[in-house]
């Protein structure tokens, strides 16, 4: 009887009481925004598999600056923050609205850490490469949160915990980077290149650690040796993953909606909690 009552109660709860998933995406090469392949199709499937969010808060590897900041623009510009790509990539626009209200809410939640309200940034390719497949209509407001490059990995993991209430409020928090991101050994032959052994091992290490709930070694990745050093030559593409990890609720299951490698040294792994 009690079980039945609990089930009825759960079924009747308003959708806001079910926390939104949190997802880390390996964004890979920005040309994927114009492609249709197994990675982009998996991104689109993620978009169909989750409740429609009220807004998206994106933590992108490509806004790696010496402070915490959120975009407060009502209409954030599409930023083409790369060089050497074809004209058609520079023509891409992702005209999602911003949300000054969400920006201020994030600022409030992260207090006493100082978070500036930025109007000199918008949506960079870490965000729009993926969101153009996830939400192609660009009709969901998007706010970006920067990564403070002066802070240690533990800081990013802990800071994200303060954003937990947003999951109950229908905000989709995404991290965008790559678990393995080594451009020095990257091959432009794309998804058909055999991934390097150390890259495969580190990608697998992360998955197993997540399944075991071994959070501390993932935060303390600098102690993990050669595979980790080659996979994370600079922290920018890994730290958005630690933010998403900080938003995992106790005992929450993990799934990997996108798997594989691009160019042999870029893990496309997506990691979803909830
Ligand atoms: Zn990138």
py3Dmol code that shows the C-alpha trace and the ligand (Angstrom):
import py3Dmol

protein = """\
ATOM      1  CA  UNK A   1       0.000   0.000   0.000  1.00  0.00           C
ATOM      2  CA  UNK A   2       2.751   2.382   0.976  1.00  0.00           C
ATOM      3  CA  UNK A   3       4.648   1.539  -2.222  1.00  0.00           C
ATOM      4  CA  UNK A   4       1.528   2.266  -4.290  1.00  0.00           C
ATOM      5  CA  UNK A   5       1.042   5.623  -2.561  1.00  0.00           C
ATOM      6  CA  UNK A   6       4.651   6.568  -3.199  1.00  0.00           C
ATOM      7  CA  UNK A   7       4.315   5.668  -6.882  1.00  0.00           C
ATOM      8  CA  UNK A   8       1.155   7.758  -7.272  1.00  0.00           C
ATOM      9  CA  UNK A   9       2.867  10.652  -5.544  1.00  0.00           C
ATOM     10  CA  UNK A  10       5.907  10.435  -7.846  1.00  0.00           C
ATOM     11  CA  UNK A  11       3.749  10.309 -10.966  1.00  0.00           C
ATOM     12  CA  UNK A  12       1.895  13.443  -9.912  1.00  0.00           C
ATOM     13  CA  UNK A  13       4.887  15.541  -8.985  1.00  0.00           C
ATOM     14  CA  UNK A  14       5.349  18.634 -11.151  1.00  0.00           C
ATOM     15  CA  UNK A  15       8.069  18.146 -13.752  1.00  0.00           C
ATOM     16  CA  UNK A  16      10.284  20.748 -12.071  1.00  0.00           C
ATOM     17  CA  UNK A  17      10.772  18.371  -9.135  1.00  0.00           C
ATOM     18  CA  UNK A  18      12.578  15.909 -11.419  1.00  0.00           C
ATOM     19  CA  UNK A  19      16.072  17.317 -11.771  1.00  0.00           C
ATOM     20  CA  UNK A  20      17.259  18.033 -15.288  1.00  0.00           C
ATOM     21  CA  UNK A  21      20.121  15.825 -16.417  1.00  0.00           C
ATOM     22  CA  UNK A  22      23.577  17.379 -16.532  1.00  0.00           C
ATOM     23  CA  UNK A  23      25.720  16.507 -19.535  1.00  0.00           C
ATOM     24  CA  UNK A  24      29.330  16.879 -20.581  1.00  0.00           C
ATOM     25  CA  UNK A  25      29.874  16.870 -24.346  1.00  0.00           C
ATOM     26  CA  UNK A  26      33.082  16.199 -26.230  1.00  0.00           C
ATOM     27  CA  UNK A  27      32.677  18.877 -28.897  1.00  0.00           C
ATOM     28  CA  UNK A  28      35.603  17.915 -31.122  1.00  0.00           C
ATOM     29  CA  UNK A  29      36.314  19.707 -34.354  1.00  0.00           C
ATOM     30  CA  UNK A  30      34.003  22.713 -35.057  1.00  0.00           C
ATOM     31  CA  UNK A  31      33.305  21.376 -38.584  1.00  0.00           C
ATOM     32  CA  UNK A  32      31.054  18.841 -36.852  1.00  0.00           C
ATOM     33  CA  UNK A  33      28.475  21.602 -36.577  1.00  0.00           C
ATOM     34  CA  UNK A  34      28.026  21.307 -40.377  1.00  0.00           C
ATOM     35  CA  UNK A  35      28.329  17.522 -40.500  1.00  0.00           C
ATOM     36  CA  UNK A  36      25.974  14.634 -40.169  1.00  0.00           C
ATOM     37  CA  UNK A  37      27.678  11.579 -38.730  1.00  0.00           C
ATOM     38  CA  UNK A  38      27.350   9.213 -35.791  1.00  0.00           C
ATOM     39  CA  UNK A  39      28.472  11.902 -33.339  1.00  0.00           C
ATOM     40  CA  UNK A  40      26.115  14.603 -34.514  1.00  0.00           C
ATOM     41  CA  UNK A  41      23.229  12.142 -34.763  1.00  0.00           C
ATOM     42  CA  UNK A  42      23.898  11.078 -31.182  1.00  0.00           C
ATOM     43  CA  UNK A  43      23.840  14.754 -30.105  1.00  0.00           C
ATOM     44  CA  UNK A  44      20.484  15.223 -31.799  1.00  0.00           C
ATOM     45  CA  UNK A  45      19.179  12.094 -30.069  1.00  0.00           C
ATOM     46  CA  UNK A  46      20.228  13.536 -26.695  1.00  0.00           C
ATOM     47  CA  UNK A  47      18.175  16.642 -27.486  1.00  0.00           C
ATOM     48  CA  UNK A  48      15.114  14.475 -28.141  1.00  0.00           C
ATOM     49  CA  UNK A  49      15.663  12.384 -25.004  1.00  0.00           C
ATOM     50  CA  UNK A  50      15.478  15.127 -22.386  1.00  0.00           C
ATOM     51  CA  UNK A  51      12.649  17.383 -21.209  1.00  0.00           C
ATOM     52  CA  UNK A  52      12.630  20.727 -22.987  1.00  0.00           C
ATOM     53  CA  UNK A  53      14.787  22.970 -20.792  1.00  0.00           C
ATOM     54  CA  UNK A  54      13.741  26.481 -19.784  1.00  0.00           C
ATOM     55  CA  UNK A  55      17.282  27.587 -20.492  1.00  0.00           C
ATOM     56  CA  UNK A  56      20.782  26.224 -21.058  1.00  0.00           C
ATOM     57  CA  UNK A  57      23.805  27.148 -18.964  1.00  0.00           C
ATOM     58  CA  UNK A  58      26.929  26.211 -20.934  1.00  0.00           C
ATOM     59  CA  UNK A  59      30.455  25.912 -19.552  1.00  0.00           C
ATOM     60  CA  UNK A  60      32.719  25.885 -22.599  1.00  0.00           C
ATOM     61  CA  UNK A  61      36.428  25.120 -22.816  1.00  0.00           C
ATOM     62  CA  UNK A  62      36.714  28.118 -25.125  1.00  0.00           C
ATOM     63  CA  UNK A  63      35.854  30.736 -22.506  1.00  0.00           C
ATOM     64  CA  UNK A  64      38.928  30.167 -20.376  1.00  0.00           C
ATOM     65  CA  UNK A  65      39.770  33.497 -18.776  1.00  0.00           C
ATOM     66  CA  UNK A  66      41.277  34.815 -15.566  1.00  0.00           C
ATOM     67  CA  UNK A  67      37.967  35.250 -13.762  1.00  0.00           C
ATOM     68  CA  UNK A  68      34.460  33.849 -13.352  1.00  0.00           C
ATOM     69  CA  UNK A  69      31.943  35.575 -15.620  1.00  0.00           C
ATOM     70  CA  UNK A  70      28.519  34.920 -17.136  1.00  0.00           C
ATOM     71  CA  UNK A  71      27.120  36.276 -20.371  1.00  0.00           C
ATOM     72  CA  UNK A  72      24.345  38.746 -19.617  1.00  0.00           C
ATOM     73  CA  UNK A  73      23.490  39.808 -23.196  1.00  0.00           C
ATOM     74  CA  UNK A  74      19.841  39.521 -24.190  1.00  0.00           C
ATOM     75  CA  UNK A  75      21.008  38.493 -27.681  1.00  0.00           C
ATOM     76  CA  UNK A  76      24.432  36.879 -27.354  1.00  0.00           C
ATOM     77  CA  UNK A  77      26.468  37.028 -30.568  1.00  0.00           C
ATOM     78  CA  UNK A  78      27.740  33.862 -32.254  1.00  0.00           C
ATOM     79  CA  UNK A  79      31.504  33.928 -31.784  1.00  0.00           C
ATOM     80  CA  UNK A  80      33.743  32.322 -34.407  1.00  0.00           C
ATOM     81  CA  UNK A  81      36.719  31.806 -32.149  1.00  0.00           C
ATOM     82  CA  UNK A  82      39.069  29.930 -34.502  1.00  0.00           C
ATOM     83  CA  UNK A  83      41.107  30.399 -37.632  1.00  0.00           C
ATOM     84  CA  UNK A  84      41.918  28.417 -40.732  1.00  0.00           C
ATOM     85  CA  UNK A  85      38.467  26.942 -41.334  1.00  0.00           C
ATOM     86  CA  UNK A  86      36.278  27.310 -44.443  1.00  0.00           C
ATOM     87  CA  UNK A  87      34.108  30.391 -44.966  1.00  0.00           C
ATOM     88  CA  UNK A  88      30.935  28.393 -44.412  1.00  0.00           C
ATOM     89  CA  UNK A  89      31.954  27.829 -40.785  1.00  0.00           C
ATOM     90  CA  UNK A  90      32.359  31.573 -40.238  1.00  0.00           C
ATOM     91  CA  UNK A  91      28.878  32.056 -41.662  1.00  0.00           C
ATOM     92  CA  UNK A  92      27.284  29.829 -39.013  1.00  0.00           C
ATOM     93  CA  UNK A  93      24.972  31.657 -36.636  1.00  0.00           C
ATOM     94  CA  UNK A  94      23.260  30.300 -33.544  1.00  0.00           C
ATOM     95  CA  UNK A  95      20.773  33.052 -32.730  1.00  0.00           C
ATOM     96  CA  UNK A  96      19.466  31.692 -29.404  1.00  0.00           C
ATOM     97  CA  UNK A  97      18.388  34.431 -27.013  1.00  0.00           C
ATOM     98  CA  UNK A  98      20.298  35.037 -23.796  1.00  0.00           C
ATOM     99  CA  UNK A  99      18.767  35.252 -20.342  1.00  0.00           C
ATOM    100  CA  UNK A 100      19.898  38.162 -18.179  1.00  0.00           C
ATOM    101  CA  UNK A 101      17.711  36.734 -15.393  1.00  0.00           C
ATOM    102  CA  UNK A 102      19.540  33.408 -15.453  1.00  0.00           C
ATOM    103  CA  UNK A 103      22.888  35.215 -15.585  1.00  0.00           C
ATOM    104  CA  UNK A 104      22.006  37.116 -12.397  1.00  0.00           C
ATOM    105  CA  UNK A 105      20.693  33.940 -10.768  1.00  0.00           C
ATOM    106  CA  UNK A 106      24.023  32.216 -11.488  1.00  0.00           C
ATOM    107  CA  UNK A 107      25.872  35.208 -10.090  1.00  0.00           C
ATOM    108  CA  UNK A 108      23.770  34.985  -6.920  1.00  0.00           C
ATOM    109  CA  UNK A 109      24.182  31.215  -6.522  1.00  0.00           C
ATOM    110  CA  UNK A 110      27.969  31.405  -6.885  1.00  0.00           C
ATOM    111  CA  UNK A 111      28.358  34.206  -4.327  1.00  0.00           C
ATOM    112  CA  UNK A 112      30.670  34.882  -2.475  1.00  0.00           C
ATOM    113  CA  UNK A 113      32.797  33.941  -5.490  1.00  0.00           C
ATOM    114  CA  UNK A 114      32.842  37.095  -7.623  1.00  0.00           C
ATOM    115  CA  UNK A 115      31.171  36.560 -10.998  1.00  0.00           C
ATOM    116  CA  UNK A 116      31.114  39.433 -13.452  1.00  0.00           C
ATOM    117  CA  UNK A 117      28.226  40.025 -15.850  1.00  0.00           C
ATOM    118  CA  UNK A 118      29.874  40.029 -19.270  1.00  0.00           C
ATOM    119  CA  UNK A 119      28.628  41.691 -22.416  1.00  0.00           C
ATOM    120  CA  UNK A 120      31.880  41.204 -24.317  1.00  0.00           C
ATOM    121  CA  UNK A 121      31.335  37.484 -24.969  1.00  0.00           C
ATOM    122  CA  UNK A 122      28.539  35.415 -26.448  1.00  0.00           C
ATOM    123  CA  UNK A 123      28.219  31.840 -27.632  1.00  0.00           C
ATOM    124  CA  UNK A 124      31.545  30.336 -28.682  1.00  0.00           C
ATOM    125  CA  UNK A 125      32.038  27.258 -30.823  1.00  0.00           C
ATOM    126  CA  UNK A 126      32.344  24.986 -27.783  1.00  0.00           C
ATOM    127  CA  UNK A 127      28.691  25.781 -27.163  1.00  0.00           C
ATOM    128  CA  UNK A 128      27.184  26.168 -30.613  1.00  0.00           C
ATOM    129  CA  UNK A 129      28.954  23.273 -32.341  1.00  0.00           C
ATOM    130  CA  UNK A 130      26.890  20.976 -30.109  1.00  0.00           C
ATOM    131  CA  UNK A 131      23.727  23.030 -29.500  1.00  0.00           C
ATOM    132  CA  UNK A 132      23.022  23.418 -33.226  1.00  0.00           C
ATOM    133  CA  UNK A 133      22.430  19.658 -33.251  1.00  0.00           C
ATOM    134  CA  UNK A 134      20.812  19.427 -29.814  1.00  0.00           C
ATOM    135  CA  UNK A 135      18.358  22.296 -30.263  1.00  0.00           C
ATOM    136  CA  UNK A 136      18.454  23.257 -33.957  1.00  0.00           C
ATOM    137  CA  UNK A 137      15.683  25.829 -33.647  1.00  0.00           C
ATOM    138  CA  UNK A 138      17.875  27.992 -31.366  1.00  0.00           C
ATOM    139  CA  UNK A 139      14.753  28.927 -29.427  1.00  0.00           C
ATOM    140  CA  UNK A 140      15.977  28.066 -25.918  1.00  0.00           C
ATOM    141  CA  UNK A 141      17.839  30.843 -24.047  1.00  0.00           C
ATOM    142  CA  UNK A 142      21.549  30.166 -23.544  1.00  0.00           C
ATOM    143  CA  UNK A 143      23.941  31.655 -20.992  1.00  0.00           C
ATOM    144  CA  UNK A 144      27.654  30.847 -20.824  1.00  0.00           C
ATOM    145  CA  UNK A 145      29.724  30.605 -17.653  1.00  0.00           C
ATOM    146  CA  UNK A 146      33.477  31.092 -17.993  1.00  0.00           C
ATOM    147  CA  UNK A 147      36.214  28.872 -16.599  1.00  0.00           C
ATOM    148  CA  UNK A 148      38.534  30.777 -14.249  1.00  0.00           C
ATOM    149  CA  UNK A 149      41.977  29.753 -15.509  1.00  0.00           C
ATOM    150  CA  UNK A 150      43.667  30.860 -12.276  1.00  0.00           C
ATOM    151  CA  UNK A 151      41.941  28.199 -10.183  1.00  0.00           C
ATOM    152  CA  UNK A 152      42.825  24.578  -9.405  1.00  0.00           C
ATOM    153  CA  UNK A 153      40.696  21.603 -10.564  1.00  0.00           C
ATOM    154  CA  UNK A 154      39.089  21.124  -7.144  1.00  0.00           C
ATOM    155  CA  UNK A 155      37.740  24.680  -7.273  1.00  0.00           C
ATOM    156  CA  UNK A 156      35.806  23.998 -10.472  1.00  0.00           C
ATOM    157  CA  UNK A 157      34.333  20.806  -9.066  1.00  0.00           C
ATOM    158  CA  UNK A 158      33.242  22.532  -5.833  1.00  0.00           C
ATOM    159  CA  UNK A 159      31.994  25.724  -7.472  1.00  0.00           C
ATOM    160  CA  UNK A 160      29.592  23.834  -9.714  1.00  0.00           C
ATOM    161  CA  UNK A 161      27.856  22.329  -6.687  1.00  0.00           C
ATOM    162  CA  UNK A 162      26.382  25.750  -5.933  1.00  0.00           C
ATOM    163  CA  UNK A 163      24.515  25.532  -9.248  1.00  0.00           C
ATOM    164  CA  UNK A 164      22.630  22.400  -8.182  1.00  0.00           C
ATOM    165  CA  UNK A 165      19.285  24.240  -7.589  1.00  0.00           C
ATOM    166  CA  UNK A 166      19.160  25.086 -11.299  1.00  0.00           C
ATOM    167  CA  UNK A 167      18.625  21.415 -12.092  1.00  0.00           C
ATOM    168  CA  UNK A 168      15.329  21.591 -10.188  1.00  0.00           C
ATOM    169  CA  UNK A 169      14.386  24.754 -12.062  1.00  0.00           C
ATOM    170  CA  UNK A 170      14.454  23.226 -15.523  1.00  0.00           C
ATOM    171  CA  UNK A 171      17.851  24.601 -16.541  1.00  0.00           C
ATOM    172  CA  UNK A 172      20.042  22.252 -18.575  1.00  0.00           C
ATOM    173  CA  UNK A 173      23.666  22.640 -17.511  1.00  0.00           C
ATOM    174  CA  UNK A 174      26.146  21.423 -20.102  1.00  0.00           C
ATOM    175  CA  UNK A 175      29.921  21.252 -20.072  1.00  0.00           C
ATOM    176  CA  UNK A 176      31.702  21.305 -23.413  1.00  0.00           C
ATOM    177  CA  UNK A 177      35.308  20.226 -23.881  1.00  0.00           C
ATOM    178  CA  UNK A 178      36.985  16.875 -24.520  1.00  0.00           C
ATOM    179  CA  UNK A 179      38.114  14.235 -22.015  1.00  0.00           C
ATOM    180  CA  UNK A 180      41.062  13.520 -24.303  1.00  0.00           C
ATOM    181  CA  UNK A 181      42.229  16.555 -26.285  1.00  0.00           C
ATOM    182  CA  UNK A 182      45.693  16.432 -27.815  1.00  0.00           C
ATOM    183  CA  UNK A 183      45.948  18.667 -30.879  1.00  0.00           C
ATOM    184  CA  UNK A 184      49.705  18.094 -31.274  1.00  0.00           C
ATOM    185  CA  UNK A 185      49.042  14.485 -32.319  1.00  0.00           C
ATOM    186  CA  UNK A 186      45.628  15.068 -33.916  1.00  0.00           C
ATOM    187  CA  UNK A 187      44.985  13.730 -37.418  1.00  0.00           C
ATOM    188  CA  UNK A 188      42.672  15.644 -39.756  1.00  0.00           C
ATOM    189  CA  UNK A 189      41.513  12.328 -41.192  1.00  0.00           C
ATOM    190  CA  UNK A 190      38.694  12.543 -38.637  1.00  0.00           C
ATOM    191  CA  UNK A 191      36.580   9.743 -37.235  1.00  0.00           C
ATOM    192  CA  UNK A 192      38.153   7.001 -39.385  1.00  0.00           C
ATOM    193  CA  UNK A 193      41.579   7.270 -37.748  1.00  0.00           C
ATOM    194  CA  UNK A 194      42.526   4.559 -35.283  1.00  0.00           C
ATOM    195  CA  UNK A 195      42.695   6.184 -31.821  1.00  0.00           C
ATOM    196  CA  UNK A 196      46.071   6.091 -30.075  1.00  0.00           C
ATOM    197  CA  UNK A 197      46.511   3.559 -27.285  1.00  0.00           C
ATOM    198  CA  UNK A 198      47.072   6.056 -24.465  1.00  0.00           C
ATOM    199  CA  UNK A 199      43.969   7.985 -25.536  1.00  0.00           C
ATOM    200  CA  UNK A 200      41.809   4.865 -25.451  1.00  0.00           C
ATOM    201  CA  UNK A 201      43.205   3.883 -22.057  1.00  0.00           C
ATOM    202  CA  UNK A 202      42.521   7.264 -20.470  1.00  0.00           C
ATOM    203  CA  UNK A 203      39.015   7.462 -21.935  1.00  0.00           C
ATOM    204  CA  UNK A 204      38.340   4.023 -20.479  1.00  0.00           C
ATOM    205  CA  UNK A 205      39.866   4.997 -17.139  1.00  0.00           C
ATOM    206  CA  UNK A 206      37.423   7.900 -16.844  1.00  0.00           C
ATOM    207  CA  UNK A 207      34.435   5.702 -17.608  1.00  0.00           C
ATOM    208  CA  UNK A 208      35.395   3.060 -15.068  1.00  0.00           C
ATOM    209  CA  UNK A 209      36.092   5.689 -12.402  1.00  0.00           C
ATOM    210  CA  UNK A 210      32.667   7.232 -13.001  1.00  0.00           C
ATOM    211  CA  UNK A 211      30.947   3.881 -12.774  1.00  0.00           C
ATOM    212  CA  UNK A 212      32.768   3.160  -9.508  1.00  0.00           C
ATOM    213  CA  UNK A 213      32.051   6.618  -8.096  1.00  0.00           C
ATOM    214  CA  UNK A 214      35.782   7.359  -7.856  1.00  0.00           C
ATOM    215  CA  UNK A 215      35.551  11.132  -8.034  1.00  0.00           C
ATOM    216  CA  UNK A 216      38.773  12.072  -6.263  1.00  0.00           C
ATOM    217  CA  UNK A 217      41.174  10.595  -8.834  1.00  0.00           C
ATOM    218  CA  UNK A 218      39.322  12.391 -11.641  1.00  0.00           C
ATOM    219  CA  UNK A 219      39.712  15.717  -9.828  1.00  0.00           C
ATOM    220  CA  UNK A 220      43.337  14.929  -9.014  1.00  0.00           C
ATOM    221  CA  UNK A 221      44.036  13.862 -12.608  1.00  0.00           C
ATOM    222  CA  UNK A 222      47.547  15.364 -12.590  1.00  0.00           C
ATOM    223  CA  UNK A 223      48.651  12.384 -10.493  1.00  0.00           C
ATOM    224  CA  UNK A 224      47.388   9.828 -13.004  1.00  0.00           C
ATOM    225  CA  UNK A 225      50.607   9.595 -15.017  1.00  0.00           C
ATOM    226  CA  UNK A 226      51.518   9.563 -18.680  1.00  0.00           C
ATOM    227  CA  UNK A 227      48.143   8.696 -20.203  1.00  0.00           C
ATOM    228  CA  UNK A 228      46.508  11.607 -18.377  1.00  0.00           C
ATOM    229  CA  UNK A 229      49.342  14.004 -19.285  1.00  0.00           C
ATOM    230  CA  UNK A 230      49.004  13.175 -22.974  1.00  0.00           C
ATOM    231  CA  UNK A 231      45.201  13.337 -22.822  1.00  0.00           C
ATOM    232  CA  UNK A 232      45.097  16.628 -20.902  1.00  0.00           C
ATOM    233  CA  UNK A 233      48.107  18.652 -22.092  1.00  0.00           C
ATOM    234  CA  UNK A 234      46.248  21.798 -20.962  1.00  0.00           C
ATOM    235  CA  UNK A 235      43.331  21.882 -18.504  1.00  0.00           C
ATOM    236  CA  UNK A 236      40.828  23.919 -20.558  1.00  0.00           C
ATOM    237  CA  UNK A 237      39.007  21.035 -22.283  1.00  0.00           C
ATOM    238  CA  UNK A 238      38.938  18.828 -19.175  1.00  0.00           C
ATOM    239  CA  UNK A 239      37.730  21.319 -16.552  1.00  0.00           C
ATOM    240  CA  UNK A 240      34.149  21.612 -17.918  1.00  0.00           C
ATOM    241  CA  UNK A 241      33.881  17.893 -17.182  1.00  0.00           C
ATOM    242  CA  UNK A 242      34.810  18.504 -13.513  1.00  0.00           C
ATOM    243  CA  UNK A 243      32.045  21.117 -13.307  1.00  0.00           C
ATOM    244  CA  UNK A 244      29.514  18.590 -14.590  1.00  0.00           C
ATOM    245  CA  UNK A 245      30.899  15.985 -12.200  1.00  0.00           C
ATOM    246  CA  UNK A 246      30.276  18.414  -9.329  1.00  0.00           C
ATOM    247  CA  UNK A 247      26.609  18.472 -10.310  1.00  0.00           C
ATOM    248  CA  UNK A 248      26.182  14.708 -10.027  1.00  0.00           C
ATOM    249  CA  UNK A 249      23.820  13.858  -7.206  1.00  0.00           C
ATOM    250  CA  UNK A 250      24.780  11.124  -4.765  1.00  0.00           C
ATOM    251  CA  UNK A 251      24.289   7.724  -6.375  1.00  0.00           C
ATOM    252  CA  UNK A 252      23.087   9.188  -9.662  1.00  0.00           C
ATOM    253  CA  UNK A 253      23.715   6.811 -12.568  1.00  0.00           C
ATOM    254  CA  UNK A 254      26.052   7.707 -15.410  1.00  0.00           C
ATOM    255  CA  UNK A 255      25.540   7.030 -19.108  1.00  0.00           C
ATOM    256  CA  UNK A 256      27.636   7.712 -22.205  1.00  0.00           C
ATOM    257  CA  UNK A 257      25.341   8.825 -25.027  1.00  0.00           C
ATOM    258  CA  UNK A 258      28.246   9.542 -27.404  1.00  0.00           C
ATOM    259  CA  UNK A 259      31.387   7.412 -27.674  1.00  0.00           C
ATOM    260  CA  UNK A 260      34.379   7.266 -29.970  1.00  0.00           C
ATOM    261  CA  UNK A 261      37.322   9.344 -31.163  1.00  0.00           C
ATOM    262  CA  UNK A 262      37.969  12.000 -33.741  1.00  0.00           C
ATOM    263  CA  UNK A 263      41.401  12.365 -35.326  1.00  0.00           C
ATOM    264  CA  UNK A 264      42.859   9.661 -33.101  1.00  0.00           C
ATOM    265  CA  UNK A 265      43.470  11.922 -30.100  1.00  0.00           C
ATOM    266  CA  UNK A 266      40.150  13.614 -29.393  1.00  0.00           C
ATOM    267  CA  UNK A 267      37.614  11.709 -27.323  1.00  0.00           C
ATOM    268  CA  UNK A 268      34.035  12.446 -28.340  1.00  0.00           C
ATOM    269  CA  UNK A 269      32.759  10.898 -25.106  1.00  0.00           C
ATOM    270  CA  UNK A 270      29.590  12.486 -23.732  1.00  0.00           C
ATOM    271  CA  UNK A 271      28.827  11.901 -20.063  1.00  0.00           C
ATOM    272  CA  UNK A 272      25.325  12.213 -18.713  1.00  0.00           C
ATOM    273  CA  UNK A 273      24.088  12.168 -15.134  1.00  0.00           C
ATOM    274  CA  UNK A 274      20.357  11.875 -14.592  1.00  0.00           C
TER     275      UNK A 274
END
"""
ligand_1 = """\
1
ZN
Zn 37.536 22.859 -28.338
"""
view = py3Dmol.view(width=600, height=400)
view.addModel(protein, "pdb")
view.setStyle({"model": 0}, {"cartoon": {"style": "trace"}})
view.addModel(ligand_1, "xyz")
view.setStyle({"model": 1}, {"stick": {}})
view.zoomTo()
view.show()
